[in-house]
Amino acid sequence: PGDSAVSRVDIERGEEIAALPAPYAILNPSPDGLVLVQPTPSDLCVYGLDGDRLATLETPSPCDQVAASQVEGSLLVAAALQDAPGTLLAWNAAAPSHRIKVPAPVNDLALAPDGTLLAATDNGLYTTRLCG
């Protein structure tokens, strides 16, 4: 309903139980199903489609580009900081985050099934391995 990109619906009651705004809810395919990542001003909330929160990942400031995937049984999430466009944060949801410096502002992110992070920057494509 409305301008929501993603609605969570209780199918037993037939009611919408949550609506996530379009710019903030990112739906990502993974080998184990879909993962929903919702940025907030201070963290990223990662949900399975059953509504269970899989992880809450703290961020020092809001993020605008986000990618997530399940790789080798681990949930990987990457995000670009709005106030530091050349800085990416990357998480294995079971471990602390680490910063990755890229040579230019990030325009888009993707995580490959083998754990490779791809960042489209103003200067071209940047890749790095997060696991594997």
DSSP file (Angstrom, degrees, kcal/mol; ACC not computed):
  #  RESIDUE AA STRUCTURE BP1 BP2  ACC     N-H-->O    O-->H-N    N-H-->O    O-->H-N    TCO  KAPPA ALPHA  PHI   PSI    X-CA   Y-CA   Z-CA
    1    1 A P    >         0   0    0      0, 0.0     3,-1.4     0, 0.0     5,-0.1   0.000 360.0 360.0 360.0 152.1    0.0    0.0    0.0
    2    2 A G  T 3   -     0   0    0      1,-0.2     0, 0.0     3,-0.0     0, 0.0  -0.264 360.0 -30.8  65.1-143.7    1.0    3.6   -0.5
    3    3 A D  T 3  S+     0   0    0     16,-0.0    19,-0.8     2,-0.0    -1,-0.2   0.188  95.0 132.3 -95.8  15.3    4.6    4.4   -1.4
    4    4 A S  E <   -A   21   0A   0     -3,-1.4     3,-0.1    17,-0.2    15,-0.0  -0.410  45.9-158.7 -71.7 141.6    6.1    1.5    0.4
    5    5 A A  E    S+     0   0A   0     15,-1.6     2,-0.4     1,-0.3    -1,-0.1   0.821  83.6  24.3 -82.3 -34.8    8.7   -0.7   -1.4
    6    6 A V  E     -A   20   0A   0     14,-1.3    14,-2.8    -5,-0.1     2,-0.4  -0.997  65.3-168.9-136.3 130.0    8.1   -3.6    0.9
    7    7 A S  E     -A   19   0A   0     -2,-0.4     2,-0.5    12,-0.2    12,-0.2  -0.969  14.1-146.3-115.6 134.9    5.1   -4.5    3.0
    8    8 A R  E     -A   18   0A   0     10,-3.1     9,-3.3    -2,-0.4    10,-1.5  -0.892  22.7-166.1 -97.9 128.2    5.2   -7.2    5.7
    9    9 A V  E     -A   16   0A   0     -2,-0.5     2,-0.9     7,-0.3     7,-0.2  -0.944  24.4-137.1-121.9 133.6    1.8   -9.0    5.9
   10   10 A D  E  >> -A   15   0A   0      5,-3.1     4,-2.1    -2,-0.4     5,-1.3  -0.802  21.2-164.2 -82.0 107.4    0.5  -11.3    8.5
   11   11 A I  T  45S+     0   0    0     -2,-0.9    -1,-0.2     1,-0.2     5,-0.0   0.765  83.2  57.7 -73.0 -23.2   -1.1  -13.9    6.2
   12   12 A E  T  45S+     0   0    0      1,-0.2    -1,-0.2    -3,-0.1    -2,-0.0   0.899 120.0  28.8 -71.0 -39.0   -3.2  -15.5    9.0
   13   13 A R  T  45S-     0   0    0     -3,-0.2    -2,-0.2     2,-0.2    -1,-0.2   0.626 101.6-130.9 -93.2 -16.0   -4.9  -12.2    9.7
   14   14 A G  T  <5 +     0   0    0     -4,-2.1     2,-0.4     1,-0.2    -3,-0.2   0.833  63.5 129.5  69.1  32.2   -4.6  -10.8    6.2
   15   15 A E  E   < -A   10   0A   0     -5,-1.3    -5,-3.1     0, 0.0     2,-0.4  -0.918  65.1-116.4-123.4 145.1   -3.2   -7.5    7.6
   16   16 A E  E     -A    9   0A   0     -2,-0.4    -7,-0.3    -7,-0.2     3,-0.1  -0.651  29.3-179.6 -72.1 129.1   -0.2   -5.4    6.8
   17   17 A I  E     +     0   0A   0     -9,-3.3     2,-0.3    -2,-0.4    -8,-0.2   0.591  65.3   9.9-108.3 -15.2    2.0   -5.4    9.9
   18   18 A A  E     -A    8   0A   0    -10,-1.5   -10,-3.1     2,-0.0     2,-0.4  -0.956  55.3-161.1-160.9 145.1    4.8   -3.2    8.7
   19   19 A A  E     -A    7   0A   0     -2,-0.3   -12,-0.2   -12,-0.2   -16,-0.0  -0.993  12.1-157.0-129.7 124.1    5.6   -1.0    5.7
   20   20 A L  E     -A    6   0A   0    -14,-2.8   -15,-1.6    -2,-0.4   -14,-1.3  -0.874  25.7-113.2-104.6 129.1    9.1    0.0    4.9
   21   21 A P  E >>  -A    4   0A   0      0, 0.0     3,-1.4     0, 0.0     4,-1.3  -0.238  26.3-114.6 -64.0 148.4    9.7    3.1    2.8
   22   22 A A  T 34 S+     0   0    0    -19,-0.8     3,-0.4     1,-0.3   -18,-0.1   0.850 109.6  49.2 -53.3 -47.4   11.2    2.7   -0.7
   23   23 A P  T 34 S+     0   0    0      0, 0.0    -1,-0.3     0, 0.0   -19,-0.0   0.654 116.6  42.7 -72.2  -9.8   14.6    4.4   -0.2
   24   24 A Y  T <4 S+     0   0    0     -3,-1.4     2,-0.6     1,-0.1    -2,-0.2   0.607  94.2  77.2-114.1 -13.5   15.4    2.5    2.9
   25   25 A A     <  -     0   0    0     -4,-1.3     2,-0.5    -3,-0.4    13,-0.2  -0.890  55.6-172.2-105.6 121.0   14.4   -1.1    2.4
   26   26 A I  E     -B   37   0B   0     11,-2.8    11,-2.9    -2,-0.6     2,-0.5  -0.952   7.5-158.7-115.4 121.8   16.8   -3.2    0.3
   27   27 A L  E     -B   36   0B   0     -2,-0.5     9,-0.2     9,-0.2    -2,-0.0  -0.881  14.8-175.9-102.1 124.0   15.7   -6.7   -0.7
   28   28 A N  E     -B   35   0B   0      7,-3.0     7,-2.6    -2,-0.5     2,-0.1  -0.970  21.4-130.8-125.7 131.0   18.6   -9.0   -1.6
   29   29 A P  E     +B   34   0B   0      0, 0.0     5,-0.2     0, 0.0    41,-0.1  -0.473  30.8 175.0 -71.9 150.3   18.5  -12.5   -2.9
   30   30 A S  E >   -B   33   0B   0      3,-1.1     3,-1.9    39,-0.2    41,-0.1  -0.946  47.3 -99.3-146.3 165.8   20.8  -15.0   -1.2
   31   31 A P  T 3  S+     0   0    0      0, 0.0     3,-0.1     0, 0.0    40,-0.1   0.785 124.0  46.3 -58.9 -26.0   21.3  -18.8   -1.5
   32   32 A D  T 3  S-     0   0    0      1,-0.3     2,-0.3    38,-0.0     0, 0.0   0.181 127.6 -78.7-102.7  16.8   19.1  -19.3    1.6
   33   33 A G  E <  S-B   30   0B   0     -3,-1.9    -3,-1.1    37,-0.1    -1,-0.3  -0.766  73.0 -29.8 120.6-168.0   16.3  -17.0    0.5
   34   34 A L  E     -B   29   0B   0     -2,-0.3    15,-0.8    -5,-0.2     2,-0.4  -0.646  48.2-158.5 -91.2 146.2   15.7  -13.3    0.5
   35   35 A V  E     -BC  28  48B   0     -7,-2.6    -7,-3.0    -2,-0.3     2,-0.5  -0.980   5.6-150.2-123.0 134.7   17.2  -10.9    3.1
   36   36 A L  E     -BC  27  47B   0     11,-3.1    11,-3.3    -2,-0.4     2,-0.5  -0.926  10.0-167.5-107.5 124.2   15.7   -7.5    3.9
   37   37 A V  E     -BC  26  46B   0    -11,-2.9   -11,-2.8    -2,-0.5     9,-0.2  -0.956   2.4-172.0-114.0 124.5   18.2   -4.8    5.0
   38   38 A Q  E     - C   0  45B   0      7,-3.0     7,-2.4    -2,-0.5   -13,-0.2  -0.928  11.8-149.5-120.0 106.8   16.7   -1.6    6.5
   39   39 A P  E     - C   0  44B   0      0, 0.0     5,-0.2     0, 0.0    27,-0.0  -0.477  16.9-179.8 -71.4 143.8   19.1    1.3    7.1
   40   40 A T        -     0   0    0      3,-3.0    23,-0.4    -2,-0.2     3,-0.2  -0.772  48.0 -89.9-126.7 176.4   18.4    3.7   10.0
   41   41 A P  S    S+     0   0    0      0, 0.0     3,-0.1     0, 0.0     0, 0.0   0.768 124.6  24.5 -61.2 -23.4   20.4    6.7   11.1
   42   42 A S  S    S+     0   0    0      1,-0.2    17,-2.4    19,-0.1     2,-0.3   0.474 126.5   3.4-123.2  -3.0   22.5    4.6   13.5
   43   43 A D  E     - D   0  58B   0     15,-0.3    -3,-3.0    -3,-0.2     2,-0.5  -0.971  61.5-108.5-164.1 177.6   22.4    1.0   12.3
   44   44 A L  E     -CD  39  57B   0     13,-2.5    13,-2.9    -2,-0.3     2,-0.5  -0.994  27.1-153.2-119.1 125.5   21.3   -1.5    9.7
   45   45 A C  E     -CD  38  56B   0     -7,-2.4    -7,-3.0    -2,-0.5     2,-0.5  -0.878   8.2-158.6 -99.6 128.5   18.6   -4.0   10.6
   46   46 A V  E     -CD  37  55B   0      9,-3.0     8,-2.9    -2,-0.5     9,-1.5  -0.933  14.2-178.9-112.2 124.1   18.7   -7.3    8.7
   47   47 A Y  E     -CD  36  53B   0    -11,-3.3   -11,-3.1    -2,-0.5     6,-0.2  -0.917  24.8-134.6-122.7 145.7   15.5   -9.3    8.6
   48   48 A G  E >   -C   35   0B   0      4,-2.5     3,-2.1    -2,-0.3   -13,-0.2  -0.550  40.9-104.8 -80.7 163.1   14.6  -12.7    7.1
   49   49 A L  T 3  S+     0   0    0    -15,-0.8   -14,-0.1     1,-0.3    -1,-0.1   0.662 119.6  69.5 -68.7 -13.1   11.3  -12.6    5.2
   50   50 A D  T 3  S-     0   0    0      2,-0.1    -1,-0.3   -42,-0.0     3,-0.1   0.502 119.6-109.2 -77.8  -1.8    9.6  -14.4    8.1
   51   51 A G  S <  S+     0   0    0     -3,-2.1     2,-0.2     1,-0.3    -2,-0.1   0.295  73.8 139.1  93.4  -9.3   10.1  -11.1   10.0
   52   52 A D        -     0   0    0      1,-0.1    -4,-2.5    -5,-0.1     2,-0.6  -0.509  57.1-123.1 -70.8 133.0   12.9  -12.5   12.3
   53   53 A R  E     -D   47   0B   0     -2,-0.2    -6,-0.3    -6,-0.2     3,-0.1  -0.673  27.2-175.9 -75.9 120.6   15.7  -10.0   12.9
   54   54 A L  E     -     0   0B   0     -8,-2.9     2,-0.3    -2,-0.6    -7,-0.2   0.793  63.5 -14.1 -86.5 -32.0   18.9  -11.8   11.8
   55   55 A A  E     -D   46   0B   0     -9,-1.5    -9,-3.0     2,-0.0     2,-0.4  -0.978  45.7-144.5-166.0 153.0   21.2   -9.0   12.9
   56   56 A T  E     -D   45   0B   0     -2,-0.3     2,-0.6   -11,-0.2   -11,-0.2  -0.989  23.8-164.9-122.7 119.6   21.5   -5.4   13.9
   57   57 A L  E     -D   44   0B   0    -13,-2.9   -13,-2.5    -2,-0.4     2,-0.1  -0.919  13.9-135.6-112.4 116.1   24.7   -3.8   12.6
   58   58 A E  E     -D   43   0B   0     -2,-0.6   -15,-0.3   -15,-0.2    39,-0.1  -0.432  20.3-168.2 -72.5 141.6   25.8   -0.5   14.1
   59   59 A T        -     0   0    0    -17,-2.4     4,-0.0    -2,-0.1    -1,-0.0  -0.961  27.0-134.5-127.2 147.4   27.0    2.3   11.8
   60   60 A P  S    S-     0   0    0      0, 0.0    -1,-0.1     0, 0.0   -17,-0.1   0.709  90.5  -4.1 -73.2 -18.7   28.8    5.6   12.8
   61   61 A S  S    S-     0   0    0    -21,-0.1   -21,-0.1   -19,-0.0   -19,-0.1  -0.950 100.3 -58.2-160.6 170.8   26.5    7.5   10.5
   62   62 A P        -     0   0    0      0, 0.0    20,-2.7     0, 0.0    21,-0.4  -0.206  48.3-144.2 -60.4 150.0   23.6    6.9    8.0
   63   63 A C  E     -E   81   0C   0    -23,-0.4    18,-0.2    18,-0.2     3,-0.1  -0.865  18.4-178.2-113.5 147.9   24.3    4.7    5.0
   64   64 A D  E     +     0   0C   0     16,-1.9     2,-0.5    -2,-0.3    -1,-0.1   0.757  69.8  51.1-115.8 -37.7   22.9    5.1    1.5
   65   65 A Q  E     +E   80   0C   0     15,-0.6    15,-2.3    43,-0.1     2,-0.3  -0.896  69.2 173.2-102.4 128.4   24.2    2.2   -0.7
   66   66 A V  E     +E   79   0C   0     -2,-0.5     2,-0.3    13,-0.2    13,-0.2  -0.988  12.5 176.5-137.8 143.0   23.7   -1.2    0.9
   67   67 A A  E     -E   78   0C   0     11,-2.5    11,-2.7    -2,-0.3     2,-0.3  -0.985   5.3-179.8-140.8 150.9   24.2   -4.8   -0.3
   68   68 A A  E     +E   77   0C   0     -2,-0.3     2,-0.3     9,-0.2     9,-0.2  -0.993   6.7 159.3-149.0 151.9   23.7   -8.2    1.5
   69   69 A S  E     -E   76   0C   0      7,-2.4     7,-3.5    -2,-0.3     2,-0.6  -0.973  39.0-113.7-164.2 158.1   24.1  -11.9    0.7
   70   70 A Q  E     +E   75   0C   0     -2,-0.3     2,-0.4     5,-0.2     5,-0.2  -0.904  37.3 179.3 -98.0 123.7   24.6  -15.2    2.3
   71   71 A V  E >   -E   74   0C   0      3,-3.2     3,-2.3    -2,-0.6    43,-0.1  -0.990  66.1 -18.3-130.3 123.4   28.0  -16.7    1.5
   72   72 A E  T 3  S-     0   0    0     -2,-0.4    -1,-0.1     1,-0.3     3,-0.1   0.861 129.0 -50.6  50.4  41.3   29.2  -20.0    2.8
   73   73 A G  T 3  S+     0   0    0      1,-0.2     2,-0.4    -3,-0.0    -1,-0.3   0.461 118.6 108.2  80.4   0.8   26.6  -20.0    5.6
   74   74 A S  E <   -E   71   0C   0     -3,-2.3    -3,-3.2    19,-0.0     2,-0.6  -0.887  69.0-126.5-112.6 143.3   27.5  -16.4    6.7
   75   75 A L  E     -E   70   0C   0     -2,-0.4    18,-3.1    -5,-0.2     2,-0.4  -0.790  28.0-165.9 -86.3 119.6   25.4  -13.3    6.2
   76   76 A L  E     -EF  69  92C   0     -7,-3.5    -7,-2.4    -2,-0.6     2,-0.4  -0.898   7.7-179.3-107.2 137.1   27.6  -10.6    4.6
   77   77 A V  E     -EF  68  91C   0     14,-2.2    14,-3.0    -2,-0.4     2,-0.3  -0.997   4.3-175.1-134.4 138.9   26.5   -6.9    4.5
   78   78 A A  E     +EF  67  90C   0    -11,-2.7   -11,-2.5    -2,-0.4     2,-0.3  -0.985   6.5 176.3-132.3 145.5   28.3   -3.9    3.0
   79   79 A A  E     -EF  66  89C   0     10,-2.5    10,-3.3    -2,-0.3     2,-0.4  -0.997  24.6-133.0-149.3 147.6   27.2   -0.3    3.1
   80   80 A A  E     -EF  65  88C   0    -15,-2.3   -16,-1.9    -2,-0.3   -15,-0.6  -0.861  29.1-122.4-100.2 134.9   28.6    3.1    2.0
   81   81 A L  E >   -EF  63  84C   0      6,-1.9     3,-0.6     3,-0.5     6,-0.3  -0.589  10.2-143.2 -76.8 134.9   28.6    6.0    4.5
   82   82 A Q  T 3  S+     0   0    0    -20,-2.7    -1,-0.1    -2,-0.3   -19,-0.1   0.893 100.8  44.2 -63.6 -40.2   26.6    9.0    3.4
   83   83 A D  T 3  S+     0   0    0    -21,-0.4    -1,-0.2     1,-0.3   -20,-0.1   0.483 120.4  40.5 -88.5  -1.5   29.1   11.5    5.0
   84   84 A A  E X   -F   81   0C   0     -3,-0.6     3,-2.5     3,-0.2    -3,-0.5  -0.611  68.9-179.1-140.7  76.4   32.2    9.7    3.8
   85   85 A P  E 3  S+     0   0C   0      0, 0.0    21,-1.8     0, 0.0    19,-0.1   0.614  80.0  55.7 -62.2 -13.7   31.4    8.6    0.2
   86   86 A G  E 3  S+     0   0C   0     19,-0.2    16,-2.7    17,-0.1     2,-0.5   0.229  94.4  86.3 -98.1  14.0   34.8    6.9   -0.3
   87   87 A T  E <   - G   0 101C   0     -3,-2.5    -6,-1.9    -6,-0.3     2,-0.4  -0.962  54.9-171.0-121.2 127.8   34.3    4.6    2.8
   88   88 A L  E     -FG  80 100C   0     12,-2.8    12,-2.8    -2,-0.5     2,-0.4  -0.882  11.1-149.6-109.6 145.5   32.6    1.3    2.9
   89   89 A L  E     -FG  79  99C   0    -10,-3.3   -10,-2.5    -2,-0.4     2,-0.4  -0.931  16.3-169.5-107.9 140.6   31.7   -0.7    5.9
   90   90 A A  E     -FG  78  98C   0      8,-2.2     8,-1.9    -2,-0.4     2,-0.4  -0.994   3.3-173.9-133.7 139.9   31.6   -4.5    5.6
   91   91 A W  E     -F   77   0C   0    -14,-3.0   -14,-2.2    -2,-0.4     2,-0.6  -0.984  29.8-155.5-132.0 140.6   30.3   -7.1    8.1
   92   92 A N  E >   -F   76   0C   0      4,-0.4     3,-3.8    -2,-0.4   -16,-0.2  -0.991  41.0-130.1 -94.3 121.4   30.1  -10.8    8.5
   93   93 A A  T 3  S+     0   0    0    -18,-3.1   -37,-0.2    -2,-0.6   -17,-0.1   0.695 106.4  54.3 -55.2 -19.3   27.0  -10.6   10.7
   94   94 A A  T 3  S+     0   0    0    -19,-0.3    -1,-0.3     2,-0.1   -39,-0.0   0.449 112.0  47.5 -90.1  -0.6   28.8  -12.9   13.2
   95   95 A A  S <  S-     0   0    0     -3,-3.8    -3,-0.3     1,-0.1     0, 0.0  -0.885  94.8 -83.2-136.7 164.3   31.9  -10.6   13.4
   96   96 A P        -     0   0    0      0, 0.0    -4,-0.4     0, 0.0    -1,-0.1  -0.167  51.0-101.1 -64.2 162.7   32.6   -6.8   13.9
   97   97 A S        -     0   0    0     -6,-0.1     2,-0.3   -39,-0.1    -6,-0.2  -0.362  32.1-159.3 -78.0 162.2   32.6   -4.5   10.9
   98   98 A H  E     -G   90   0C   0     -8,-1.9    -8,-2.2    -2,-0.1     2,-0.3  -0.989  16.6-119.2-139.9 152.9   35.7   -3.2    9.1
   99   99 A R  E     -G   89   0C   0     -2,-0.3     2,-0.5   -10,-0.2   -10,-0.2  -0.666  19.0-164.1 -92.7 143.9   36.2   -0.2    6.9
  100  100 A I  E     -G   88   0C   0    -12,-2.8   -12,-2.8    -2,-0.3     2,-0.4  -0.990  11.6-145.8-126.7 120.9   37.3   -0.4    3.3
  101  101 A K  E     -G   87   0C   0     -2,-0.5   -14,-0.2   -14,-0.2   -15,-0.0  -0.722  15.6-168.0 -86.7 133.9   38.6    2.7    1.6
  102  102 A V        -     0   0    0    -16,-2.7     4,-0.1    -2,-0.4    -2,-0.0  -0.866  30.3-116.0-118.9 157.3   37.8    3.0   -2.0
  103  103 A P  S    S+     0   0    0      0, 0.0   -17,-0.1     0, 0.0   -16,-0.1   0.564  90.2  11.7 -73.6  -8.2   39.4    5.5   -4.4
  104  104 A A  S    S-     0   0    0    -19,-0.1    -2,-0.1   -18,-0.1     0, 0.0  -0.963  99.1 -59.9-158.0 167.6   36.2    7.5   -5.2
  105  105 A P        -     0   0    0      0, 0.0    17,-1.4     0, 0.0     2,-0.4  -0.260  56.3-118.8 -56.6 142.5   32.6    8.0   -4.1
  106  106 A V  E     +H  121   0D   0    -21,-1.8    15,-0.3    15,-0.2     3,-0.1  -0.715  30.3 178.0 -89.8 130.0   30.5    4.8   -4.3
  107  107 A N  E     -     0   0D   0     13,-3.8     2,-0.3    -2,-0.4    14,-0.2   0.719  68.9  -4.1 -99.4 -29.1   27.5    4.9   -6.6
  108  108 A D  E     -H  120   0D   0     12,-1.2    12,-2.5   -43,-0.1    -1,-0.4  -0.982  60.0-149.4-162.1 156.6   26.3    1.3   -6.1
  109  109 A L  E     +H  119   0D   0     -2,-0.3     2,-0.3   -43,-0.2    10,-0.2  -0.928  12.1 175.8-130.0 153.1   27.3   -1.9   -4.3
  110  110 A A  E     -H  118   0D   0      8,-2.0     8,-3.0    -2,-0.3     2,-0.5  -0.976  19.4-144.7-151.1 150.5   26.8   -5.7   -4.9
  111  111 A L  E     -H  117   0D   0     -2,-0.3     6,-0.2   -43,-0.2   -43,-0.1  -0.981  19.4-142.9-116.1 124.0   28.0   -8.8   -3.2
  112  112 A A    >   -     0   0    0      4,-3.0     3,-2.2    -2,-0.5     4,-0.1  -0.458  27.7-108.1 -80.7 157.3   28.8  -11.8   -5.4
  113  113 A P  T 3  S+     0   0    0      0, 0.0   -41,-0.3     0, 0.0    -1,-0.1   0.697 118.4  59.0 -59.8 -19.3   28.0  -15.4   -4.3
  114  114 A D  T 3  S-     0   0    0      2,-0.1    17,-0.2   -43,-0.1   -43,-0.1   0.396 125.0 -98.4 -90.6   4.3   31.7  -16.1   -3.7
  115  115 A G  S <  S+     0   0    0     -3,-2.2    15,-2.9     1,-0.3    16,-0.6   0.563  75.2 144.1  93.0   9.4   32.0  -13.2   -1.1
  116  116 A T  E     - I   0 129D   0     13,-0.2    -4,-3.0    14,-0.2     2,-0.5  -0.714  41.2-144.5 -84.4 128.9   33.5  -10.6   -3.5
  117  117 A L  E     -HI 111 128D   0     11,-3.4    11,-1.7    -2,-0.5     2,-0.5  -0.815  13.1-163.5 -91.7 128.9   32.3   -7.0   -2.9
  118  118 A L  E     -HI 110 127D   0     -8,-3.0    -8,-2.0    -2,-0.5     2,-0.5  -0.962   5.3-172.8-114.0 128.7   31.9   -4.9   -6.0
  119  119 A A  E     -HI 109 126D   0      7,-3.0     7,-2.7    -2,-0.5     2,-0.7  -0.979  15.9-148.1-124.1 120.5   31.6   -1.2   -5.7
  120  120 A A  E     +HI 108 125D   0    -12,-2.5   -13,-3.8    -2,-0.5   -12,-1.2  -0.790  31.0 177.9 -85.3 115.4   30.8    1.0   -8.7
  121  121 A T  E >   -HI 106 124D   0      3,-2.9     3,-1.2    -2,-0.7   -15,-0.2  -0.609  47.3-100.1-113.4 173.0   32.7    4.3   -8.1
  122  122 A D  T 3  S+     0   0    0    -17,-1.4     3,-0.1     1,-0.2   -16,-0.1   0.757 125.5  47.2 -61.7 -23.8   33.1    7.5  -10.0
  123  123 A N  T 3  S-     0   0    0      1,-0.3     2,-0.3   -18,-0.2    -1,-0.2   0.407 124.9 -84.8 -99.5   1.0   36.5    6.1  -11.1
  124  124 A G  E <  S-I  121   0D   0     -3,-1.2    -3,-2.9     2,-0.0     2,-0.4  -0.861  70.1 -23.0 129.9-165.9   35.4    2.7  -12.2
  125  125 A L  E     -I  120   0D   0     -2,-0.3     2,-0.4    -5,-0.2    -5,-0.2  -0.697  50.3-167.1 -89.7 131.7   34.7   -0.7  -10.6
  126  126 A Y  E     -I  119   0D   0     -7,-2.7    -7,-3.0    -2,-0.4     2,-0.3  -0.962   7.6-174.0-116.5 133.9   36.4   -1.6   -7.3
  127  127 A T  E     +I  118   0D   0     -2,-0.4     2,-0.3    -9,-0.2    -9,-0.2  -0.959  10.0 164.8-129.0 149.0   36.5   -5.2   -6.0
  128  128 A T  E     -I  117   0D   0    -11,-1.7   -11,-3.4    -2,-0.3     2,-0.4  -0.972  35.8-112.6-155.1 151.5   37.7   -6.9   -2.8
  129  129 A R  E     -I  116   0D   0     -2,-0.3   -13,-0.2   -13,-0.2     3,-0.1  -0.738  22.3-178.3 -88.8 131.0   37.1  -10.3   -1.2
  130  130 A L  S    S-     0   0    0    -15,-2.9     2,-0.3    -2,-0.4   -14,-0.2   0.689  71.2 -13.0 -96.0 -25.3   35.2  -10.3    2.1
  131  131 A C              0   0    0    -16,-0.6    -1,-0.3   -17,-0.2   -59,-0.1  -0.965 360.0 360.0-160.9 173.9   35.5  -14.0    2.6
  132  132 A G              0   0    0     -2,-0.3   -17,-0.1    -3,-0.1   -16,-0.0   0.448 360.0 360.0  92.1 360.0   36.4  -17.3    1.0
